[in-house]
Amino acid sequence: MTKLLLSLHVLAAIVAVGPVTVAASMFPATLRRALSDSSDGDVLTTLRTLHRICRVYAGIGIAVPLFGLATASSLGVLGDAWLITSIVLTAAAAGVLALLILPAQDRALAESGSSASPSSSARTPLAQRPLAMLTGIFNLLWATVTVLMIIRPGSTTGV
């Protein structure tokens, strides 16, 4: 049963977290293109698609910690420091995504689709930097969790 749970955990991470990471990373650059040429409807469509990928796969991503906790319980490692650290970092990544990135993408979509003037402060490159920074933080948190899952300090595998 442990091997099945671990397989489901890894597959859920690849299928759910991967698309969110890529789509969220592409969003700020695509937003810059959309704001520099607001007449390009394809760029706005791409922005909407990237945002939808982030929203949908964030929901699917709930399976990752669920399978992870089931696997950890099966392995008897729920109290290990590396796992607790991974859980905290996963919660932080989920919080950054749900509370900061997705709302910022919503605002950016609303502003890029509106008829506001290009000189508004929301359309300046400085206003876009927090979204790119937040996406970088989100990606760094997931990379750290991935490394912790591979290294597993105190692991009996010898790896």
N, C-alpha and C positions, 0 to 999 in steps of 0.2 A: 504494500500500500504506500510506503514511503516513496518508492521510486515513481509511482504514478503521481503522487502529490507534487513531488519535485519537478517532474516533467511538465505538469500542468502549470506550476508556478513559473518556470522558465519560459514556456510557450506564451503564457499570458503576458509576461514582461516584454517579450519580443514583439508580440502582436499589438499590445496596447500602448506601452510606453514609447516604443520606437517611433510610431507615426506622430505622436504628440510632440516628441522631441524635435523631429524634423520639421513638422508644420509650424510649431512655435518659433523655431529658429529662422524659418523662411519669412515669417510674417513681417518683422520690422523692415527688412530690405524691400519687400514687395510694397509695404506701406510708403516707403520713401519714393518708390517709382510711381505709385498712385498719386501721391501729393505733388510730384513734379509735373505730371501730365494727367490732370483730372478728367480729360476728355477720353482717355483710354478705358473703355468699358471692360476690356479683357482683364486688366489689372484689378479692377474692382471685383470682378467675378473670381479671380484667383484669391484675393483677400478673403472673400466670403467663404470660399472652399477651404482655405487654410484654417479659418476660424471654426468652421463646422467640424473639420477633422479633429481639432483640439478639443472641442466640446464633446463630441461623440466618443472619442477614444479615451478621454478622461473618465467618462462614465464606465466604460469597459475596463479601465485600469483598476477599478475597485477590486477586481478579481485577483490582482497581483498580491496585495497584502493578505487577502483571505487565504489563498493557496499557500502563501508563505508562512502564515501563522499555523496552518494545519500541518505543513511540512515540519516546521520547527517543533511543534508539539510531538509529532511522530518520532522525531529524532531525539527528543528530550533536551533541547538546547534553548528553551524559552528564557532561561535566566542568564545566558551567556552575554557578556558585555558587548561583543561584536554585533549580536543580534539586536540587543536593546538600542545600540547606536544606530543600526540600520533602520529600525522602526521609527526612531526619532527623526532621522534624516528623511525617511519616506513621508512621514507626516508633514515635515517642513516643505518638502517638494510639492505635496498635494495642496498644502496651504498657499504656497506661492502661485501655483497654477489656478486654483479655484478662486482665491481672494484677490489676486493682483493681476495675473496675466490675462485671464479670460475677460474680466471687466475692462481692462485697458484695451483689449482687442475690440470689445463691444463699442467702447467710446470712439476708438479710431475708425471703426466702420461707420458709425453714425456721423462722425465729422467728415469723413472722406466722401460720403454719399450726400451730404447736405450741400446747400448752395452758399455756405459761408465763404467769406472772401479768403483768398490765398494768404493774405497778410495776417490772419488771425493767429494768435499765439499757439493754438493747438496744431497748426500746420508747420511750425518751425522744426528744424532738425533737432533742436534742444529738447523739445517736448516729446520726441520719439525715443530719445536715449534711455529713459527709464524702462521702457518696454524691452528694448534690446538687452539692457542690463539684467532685468528680471528673468528673461529667457536664459541668459548665460548662467545665472544663479541656479535656476531650475535644472539646467543640464548638468552643472557641476554637482549638484546634490545627487542626481541619479547616477552620475559616473562614480561618485564616492560609494554609494550603496552597492553598485555593481562590483567594485573592487573589494569591498568588504565581503560580499557574498562569495567571491572567488578565493580570497586569501583566508577567510575565516580563522582569525587568530585562535590558536589552541586546537586547531583541527587535527583529527586523528588520521587524515589522509596522507600527511607528510608532504603535501604540496604547499 
